[in-house]
Amino acid sequence: MAWRLAERALAGVGDATLGEWREIGSRTVHLRRRVSDAERASLGGLEVRDVRGTDEERQRIDNVFREVPELRGLM
C-alpha cells in the first residue's frame, strides 16, 4: 500500500526513466525521481532542501494525513 500511495503522490511528476530510487525506512518508504528538463524549465530552476524538523515538514505531514488519514496510526 505504501508504494502505491507514493506512486500516486508522484503521478505526473518527475521522469522515472531518468532515475528513480526506492528506499524503505523504519516507518516510511521514500520514492524519489529525477525531474525532466521540461519540469525544470517550467519551474525556473529547482531548490533542494532538507525539511526534517522544520515547520514545512510538519505542514507536509499534515497534508498527507488529510489525504490518507489511516496513515496517522502508522506514524
Secondary structure, DSSP 8 states (H G I E B T S, - for coil): -HHHHHHHHTTTSS-GGG-EEEEE-SS-EEEEE---HHHHHHHTS------TTSHHHHHHHHHHHHH-GGGGGG-
